[in-house]
Amino acid sequence: MQTKKKSNYLLITPDESSFSEFYTTFLEKETTKDHLIIHFSDVFNITKKNLFLFLDFARTKRENGTSFVVISTEVDIDDFPETFNIVPSLLEAEDIIEMEAIERELGF
């Protein structure tokens, strides 16, 4: 798992050979204070079932006042709740983090 600290978020890119390896590593090293973006690329095939493992984590991040965004083009975002942020590009992920920061400042 590669991590890169950006100005207002932590970018996580899997480098493991399988989702289960990545998920185990993620749970061991996850940081709750940062906004997080996980960028799933073509390293392994991500499935809807895999992403559902992050639902509770995403809910906890939201409750703690931080954002959690997944970048993936391999799943249909309509299969997930609106509160679970899945986008196809890094630019859109950064936009989600900015929009959620504005919503928090406005009290939404």
N, C-alpha and C positions, 0 to 999 in steps of 0.2 A: 504494500500500500504506500503510495507516494502522497505526501502532503506538501502543500505550498501555501504559505501564509500570504494573503493579499491584504490590501488596505482595510477592508471591512468584512472579510470572510476567510474561511479556510477551505481550500480546494483539495479534494481528495480524489485521486485517480488510482483505481485498482491496477496492480501489476501481478497479482496472483494468477494461477492457471485455472482456477474455478471459483464460482460464486461462493461456495461454502467456505473455502479458504479465506476469501476476502471478508466475508461476514464475520467469521471468527476473529480475524485481525481487527476489524472495525470495532467490534464490541470490546476488545481489550484496550484499544487505544483512543477510543472516541472521547472528544472533549465537548462538554456541554455549554461552555461559556461563549463559544464562537458561533457565528452564522456558518452553516456548512453547505457546501455544494459537493455532491458526489457525481463525478463525470464517468459514466459507464461508456466505454468505447467498444471496439470490436475484440477486446481481449477474450471475452467469453460470452456466450449467449445468455442474455438476461431475460427472465420470464416474468410474467405477471405474479406468479406465486413467489418468486424471489423478492420482488418489490413490496409485496404485502407484508413482508417481515419488518419493514421500516415504518409501518403505519403508526404503531404506538410511539415509536421514537419521534416521529414527526409531530405527533400530538403533544408530547412532552416538551419538545423544543418550542412549540408555539406558546404553551402555557408558561414557559420560562422567559418569554420575550425575545426569543431568537428564531431565526429562519432556518429552514432545511429544504433544500432543493435537489432534485435528482435530474441529471441530464441523460436522456435515453431516447433513441428513435425506434427502439425495437418493441415497444408496447403501445397499446391504444390508451391514451390518457382518459378516455371516457369510461374506462373500466375501473377508475379510482375515484374516491371522494374529491370534491372540489378543494378541500383543505389540504390535500396532499399534492405538493408542487412537483410536477414532472414536465419538463420542457425539452425541446430538441437541441438547444444550443447554449453555450456559455453566456452569450450576450443576454439571452432571455432569462437565464438564471440570475444574472446580476441585476436585471430589471426587477425581478420578483423580490429580491432582497431589499432593493431601494423602495419599492412600493409598500412592502410590509413595514419597513421602518417608518414611513410616512403615516401609515394607518395607526401604528402604535403611538406615534406622537399626537395624532388627532383623537386618540382614545377609542378606536374601533377594535 
